[in-house]
Amino acid sequence: GAGVSQTPSNKVTEKGKYVELRCDPISGHTALYWYRQSLGQGPEFLIYFQGTGAADDSGLPNDRFFAVRPEGSVSTLKIQRTERGDSAVYLCASSLNAGAQETQYFGPGTRLLVL
Amino acid sequence: RKEVEQDPGPFNVPEGATVAFNCTYSNSASQSFFWYRQDCRKEPKLLMSVYSSGNEDGRFTAQLNRASQYISLLIRDSKLSDSATYLCVVTLTWGYQKVTFGTGTKLQVIP
């Protein structure tokens, strides 16, 4: 079946602009995660959704970052007033539920470059 | 101290060699452990879970040592296709699976 999809695959923007990154999880998966991966680093947790609610947003670096999942499926990560330091690959993952042994399936990521 | 630490490598090994990676974690309450594989410019994919009793999947063996707080991955008879970054993943369950990734260990298998 279809895996996790993310759009756009690449995004180039200018410092100060607003961007939206979209994640379409595997159908039926209730848990959705956003991560950020910088070059040479492992993915860094940003936010976790269970259904429509953000159960843990402790990884969001500051209030310029916000994410929604209004219908419990597709999620959008929103970054306001982008900075060059926001350049990274933004990964989305979903799992059937939030159990400890559940496998997280990752999307291909959105490569964000802020000029 | 980082929550999850890995030697970034790179580990350059000849085809057919055996190679082992370790990963240490700092939170003794960590509950689940995984190894993910990430190819260049691709997303991470689950390689295997790591259980206290150890587990094996073909050429890959994973071990967990809770007392010393580390996990290991052993790859036997390395193939060129094993070249990738191997990410150690440690989770806590706080009502959900709170995941921490290591920085990854890069493996390059050489012909």
Interface residues (C-beta under 8 A of the other chain):
Chain A: A31 Y33 Y35 G40 Q41 G42 P43 E44 F45 Y48 Q50 A55 D56 L91 S95 A98 G99 A100 Q101 E102 T103 Q104 Y105 F106 G107 P108 G109
Chain B: V4 P8 Q31 S32 K42 E43 P44 K45 L46 S49 L87 T91 T93 W94 G95 Y96 Q97 K98 V99 T100 F101 G102 T103 G104
